[in-house]
Amino acid sequence: MSVETQKETLGFQTEVKQLLHLMIHSLYSNKEIFLRELISNASDAVDKLRFEALSKPELLEGGAELKIRVSYDKDAKTVTLEDNGIGMSREDVITHLGTIAKSGTADFMKNLSGDQKKDSHLIGQFGVGFYSAFIVADQVEVFTRRAGLSASEGVHWSSKGEGEFEVATIEKADRGTRIVLHLKSAEDEFADGFRLRNIIKKYSDHIALPIQLPKEQAPVEGDAEPVEEWETVNRASALWTRPRTEVKDEEYQEFYKHIAHDFENPLSWSHNKVEGKLEYSSLLYVPARAPFDLYQREAPRGLKLYVQRVFVMDQAESFLPLYLRFIKGVVDSNDLSLNVSREILQKDPIIDSMKSALTKRVLDMLEKLAKNQPEEYKGFWKNFGQVLKEGPAEDFANKEKIAGLLRFASTSDDGGEQSVSLTDYLSRAKEGQDKIYFLTGESYAQVKNSPHLEVFRKKGIEVLLLTDRIDEWLMSYLSDFDGKGFVDVARGDLDLGKLDSEEDKKAQEEVAKDKEGLIERLKTALGEAVSEVRVSHRLTDSPAILAIGEQDLGLQMRQILEASGQKVPDSKPIFEFNPSHPLIGKLDNEQNEDRFGDLSHILFDQAALAAGDSLKDPAAYVRRLNKLLVELSV
């Protein structure tokens, strides 16, 4: 072995220590995945070299045949994996193998639950597959040199996975990385050619470069030294370039795990080849669970981009809109140049055309999942529904298609589960109903019991109940679906159209005329607190409610703006009262104007509380209520 210089012992970052412990204990039941993870990393290293060598061919150093080799030594109980990819410098080694220099590390650690099965999925999403080596090895050594550096700038990294690692400078003749796993005493089953071959065929057949194992040697006569021969054990062709009929489901699933660093099978996938004016292949996947950084809109995202089977970049975000950032996959274009950059991608008209087609393909895939596998779609909606709700604002062209994929809770279901599609809703609509009615609020309990729903319950009209923080914002971008307009039942002057009979409408007009005196008294008593006072057609049981003006912000939007520090425009609610309620009858007969004012404000504050709002002056409400209680007890 080469002489080691500049040797130092360093401690792992705290998060790495936790990950090592978790990796060893959480994934123990599926030990063989260590090889898949290391091969996946080696494949990425070769991809990166191939790409960098386009502009710097000298990086290939005469060794243009790119490959991964896996060998073993039964006597020494070692497994060795070697690639001739990009390799690492000393600084790379300390950064990549000693720390997790990745945004969202804190979020990742916060999401660890202690449930080994759940946590193992998170590990995969975080892309720390190298540490899986410690599942089977009690010591791991890495010998590496970055392409372009001199032979004297090789690096040796070594660790027993117990909190620290050693790093030293060595001579290394060839670029690339060699990883030596010193197997634990109980794991020597992996120092076996048949076992390694099976694992590679099972997990890494799709890797698009040769993975080689030593050929089984026949005995050599005399003193002749055996010649080391290697054989390729995987298919070594890019999976997305093969005809769909030749690819098994298991191969699609393993390829997903390779590109997504996930341990779980995807929910669905779509493999497509486009020929004609544009030529490209795509393989898109819908994951089964959400990554921990899904709601960080600035987190890295996107598809792996290849140009004519040559890897160009990870996380090319220009091919799908932001609301589909959870989609994983590969796109391989014949029409882009190999030196394409992120900046060029953003301006290229070819990309716009591909983005439009790929977006439609994803939405079609989700439509198919919803139709053919409703239970799986429920799981998808639970994980990704809130992100999909960003779609109508971002993607006007596909607004109707996205709306068809949305799911809501409604008054037809007591459980509060978001399972009602807009198509379901319209299939149950009343005869003559030409609107889709909805109500937004902070929680399911609050909206389900809202006084705004009273007339709808009486007439048996279904209302969608929207409680996600994003919902009011979403509905500001959805004007209609299948030709039916959306109506917020808490906004403006409720008009049920044909669902109200002519007799109903006439009776409402007469009541409003009859209560003109009470309306004026309430306007005077409530003053600046309201924009308008009117008789309500929404109420059957409650005395009063607050309605929102047609152009005013609702409570959800006001809270979002306030939380982000933005100025919220002033607006005043509309006070509506139920003329047939006994409290309103008492109020109408009240001769003492001071007492009338107190009662009016109590009703106003109660209506605000029922709407989920906070009181502007809680002390005044308590004072008025106590005063009323004292009077009643006298």
Helices and strands as residue ranges (DSSP letters): E 5-11, H 14-26, G 28-30, H 33-55, G 57-60, E 68-73, E 78-83, H 90-98, H 105-111, H 116-126, G 129-135, E 137-145, G 151-153, E 154-159, E 164-170, E 176-183, G 185-190, H 193-203, E 211-214, E 230-232, G 239-241, G 244-246, H 249-260, E 268-274, E 280-286, E 303-307, E 310-316, G 317-319, G 322-324, E 328-333, H 342-347, H 349-372, H 374-388, H 391-394, G 396-398, H 399-405, E 409-410, H 422-427, E 435-440, H 444-448, G 451-453, H 454-459, E 464-466, H 471-475, E 480-481, E 484-488, G 497-499, H 502-514, H 516-526, G 527-529, E 532-535, E 544-547, H 555-563, E 574-577, H 582-589, H 593-610, H 618-633
